[in-house]
Amino acid sequence: MSLTVRPATPADAPLICALLNAVDIAEIGHPDTELHTVETDLAHPEVDLAQDSWLVHDDGDLVAYGILWSDSGKGDIGVDHYVLPGRSEAAVPVLERIEERAARKAAPSGAERAVLHLNLNVRPTLDTTLLEARCWRPVRRYQVMTRQLSADDRVPEPPAGVTLRDCVAEADHRTAHALVEETFAEHFDHHPRSYEQWLADSGPRDRALMWIASVEGEGDMAVLLTRDDKETMGWIGNLGVRKAARGRGLGGLLLRHAFGTYAARGRDTIGLAVDTRNESRAAALYEAHGMAPHYAIDTWELVLPLPSPADRVS
């Protein structure tokens, strides 16, 4: 065994995608990573691949991958780390480099600490005892939920006074961004993003599969963002309802609209991920509309104290 570590390049996207799908198969039973997702991550303007990414090879075979980015510019660092089953020794050099780089990346913000978040399947290929030994701890759980679709799922007629429109127009796409920022502001690990940053985060997407719900006399009150670029299922990325409109059926209306739309597109499954401690009780809404647990993801956190600005100068 001869492990080597190097930064990733855009040309490595297919290789990384294959690794991630091998991890998917081990964790959830089927591949679930698309090449365009990896390409978006590698091309993200807030990632310096030379310093923020790592590939671990064993005699030429890719066995582990890591990448990080700044979530807010204020010391919050997002992390991805994948390793093949049984290759814990390959995970350690990536963890070491992630932690060292995260501290350097967060230092210019003036923050007192760097807070790293890493999302992992609840039964990951990465040995979590390695994380615990390095003072990482799980702080949140997300449930991936799915629902089977059929010809019985049809786009519903909105109730009187409610209209839905897609986000093909640029002005509507910007409104969708504003609604996401407002409705997710209090959610765990949400960091405000400018419109341009939001575009970079998501990569190319079909704006005809995003909808805004407007209420007569009140304006735009809810938003649903979906995408149809996963091989395994249609995907709901964000469903947000403004506080003043919650409990009035807008979330359910948008869900049923998505079910009908995706069934008409020939999809047999649709999915999403929900924070199990979501303050708006979103999981109950999804269950009421026939969605069921598929697998769960834990967010692991590491807090790294940073030297004071005075100490950095000296």
N, C-alpha and C positions, 0 to 999 in steps of 0.2 A: 504494500500500500504506500502510495506516494501522493500526498495531498498538496495541491497547489491552489493559490488564491489569486484572482485577478479581478479588475473591474469589468462590468458588463459593457457591451456596446449595442447600438441598435440592431446590428446584424445578428446578435445572439437571441433575438426574440423567439424564433421557432424552437431553439434548444431549450430556452427557459419555459416556454409554453408546454413542451413535452414533459419537463420535470414537474411542473405544477399539475398537469393532468395525471401523472403517475401518483402524486400525492393525493389528488382527488379520489382516485380509484381506491387507494388504501383507506381513506377516511370516510367516504360516503358511497363508495361502490360504483361510481361511474365518473368519467371525465367531465369537468364542468368549467374549464378555463378556455377562453377564446383568444386567438392570436392577437386580435385588435386590442384587447384589454392590456396585454403585455406591452404591445407597441406604444399604447398611450402612456403607460407608466414610464417606459424608458425615454419617451420624448417629452416628458413633463418639464415645463420651464423652470420649476423649482427644484429639480433634481440635477445635480452635477454628477454624472455617471462615474467620472474618474475618482470621485471621493465618496459618493453616496451609494455605491452598489458593489456587490461582491459575488463572484462565482467560485465555487469550490469544485475542483476536478480531482478525481482519483484515477491516475494513469489515463487521462483523456476523457473519462466519463464524468458528466456533470452530476454531482450528488447533493449539492446545496446551493442556495441562492438567497441573497438578502438585498434589500433596498430601503432607503429612508428618505423622508422629506420633512420640511417644516410646515406644520399645519396652520400656524398663526403668525409666525415671526416673533413670538413672545415666549419661546422656550418649549412649546409643544411640538413633539416630534412623532410623526407616524412611521410605523415600521412594518415591513413584510419580511418573513423569514420562512423558508421552505427547505425541508431536508428529506431525503428518501428514508423509508423505514429501515431501522437498524443501523443507521449511519450517524449516531450521536456524536462520534468523534469529529465529524465534518461540521456539525452545528456550532461547536465551541469557537472556532476561529471567526465565524461570522458574528456571533454574539459579542465577542471581544471587540471587533472592529465597529459594530453598530454602536456600542456604548461609548467608545472613545470618540467616534465621529459625531455622535449626537451632542456630546458635551461641547465640542468645538463649534458645531453648527449653531447651538443655542446661545453661546457666550456673547456674540455681538448684540443680542437683543437687550442685554442688561438685566435679564431675569436672574433671580436668585437660584433657580433650579431648572433643570431640563426634565420634562415629563414625557416619557416614552410610552406609546400604546401599540400593542401588537395583538392582532386578532388571530385566534387559533381555534380549530375544531375542538370540541370538548374531549375528543379522543384523538389527539394529533399524532402525526408521525414524529414530531419533535418531542423528545423526552422532557417533560415539564419539570422533572427534578433538577435539570440543568438550570432552568429559569429560577426556581425557588432558591437554589444555592447562590444565585447572583442577585437575590433580593427582589426579583419580579414577583408580582402577586396578581391573581385574577380579581378584577373590580367590577365587571359587568358581564351579563350574558345576553346574547341575541338568539332568537329562535328563527330559523329559516322555515317558512310555512309554504305549503303548496296546495293547489286545488286542481282537480281534474275538470276539464272543459268538455262540453258536448254541444250538439246542435240545439239543445234546449236553452243554452245560454244566448240570449239575444239582447241587443242594446235597448235599454229601457227608455220609455218616454219620460222626460223630466216633468216634475210636478209644475203646476201653474206658478209663474213668477220666477222660475229657475231656468237658466239657459246654460248650455255647455258650448265651449268653442275650443278649437285646437290652438296650438302655439306656432303655427307656420309663420305668421307675420312676426317680424322682428320685435315690434312693440309688445306683442303678446308673450314672446319668449322672455323678454326682459321683465314683464309682469310676473311670469312664472318664477323667475329667480327671486324677485322681491317677496313673493308669497312664501317660497321655501325658507328664505332668510327669516321672515317673521314667525312662521308657524313652527320652525325648528329651533328658534333662538334659545329655548330653555332645555333642550334635549342634551343628554350627556355627550360630551366630546364634540359638540357643535362649535365650529369656529367660523365667524363671519367671513364671507368670501365676496370679493368684488365680482361683477358680472364676467369680467375677463378671466379671473381665476376659476370661476365656476365652469366656464367653457373648457378650460384646460383640464380641469379635474375629470370631466366626463368623456371627453373626446367626441367624435362625430356621433350624432344620434338623429333619429327621425322625429322632427317636431310635430308631425301629424299624430304621433302617439303620446302627446302630452295635452292635457285638457285643464281648462279653468272653468270653475262653476261660478256663475254670477247670479246674484239675487236682486230682483227688481227693488229699486229704492235703496239698496245697500251697497251694491257694487260687487267687485270680485272678492269671493269669500273662501274659496278652496282651490286646491291644485293637485293634480295627479300626474306624475312623470313615470312613463314606462318605456321599455325598449324591447325590440324584437331581434336582437343580434346575438342571442345565446342559442346554441344548438339544442339544448335540453328542454328549454321552456321559455315562454314569455316572462318578462321580469318587471315588477313594480319597484321603482327606485325610491320615490317619495310620494306620500299622501299627506297633505297638510290642510287643516281647516282652521281658519281664524277663530280665536276664542269666542268671539261674539256669536259665531254661527254653529258652535259645536252642539251636538245633541239634536240636530234638526234633520238628519238624514243625508247630508251632503256627502259625507265620506262613503256611505253605503251606495249612494247613487253613482259616484265616480267608480267605485269598485265594480259594480254591475256593468257599467259602461265599458270598463276594461275587459271584463269577462266576455261580454258580447262581441266586442271588437276582435279579441284574439281568437275566439271560437270561429268567427267568420273568416279569419286569416288561416284557418286550418290548424291552429295550435290545439294540443290536447292537454296542456298543463300550463299553469301560471304560478309564479312564486314571488316571494318577498322575504325580507329580513326585518324583524321587529325587536326592539329593546324590551326585554321582559319586565322592566321596571318603568316603562314609558308612562309619563304622568297623565297622558290622555286616554289610557286604557285601550290602546290601539289593538292589542292582541285579542281582546274580547270582541271587538268589531270584526276582525278577520275570521275568528271562529264562528261568529254568528252568520257569516256569509260562506261557510263551507270550507274554510282553509284549515289545514291540519299540520302539525309539526312534521318536519322532514329530518332536520338535524340542528344542532345548536353550536354556537360559536362563543367563546369566552374572550373578553378583552383583558389582556395582561398589561400591567403597568409597572414601570420602573421610574423612580424619582432619583435624579442625580443632582446633588448640590453643586452649584457653580461658584467659582471664586468671585469675590466682589470686584467691581471695576478697578478699585485702587490696587488690589492684589494682582490683577491682570497686567496693570501698567508696570508694577514693580517686578 
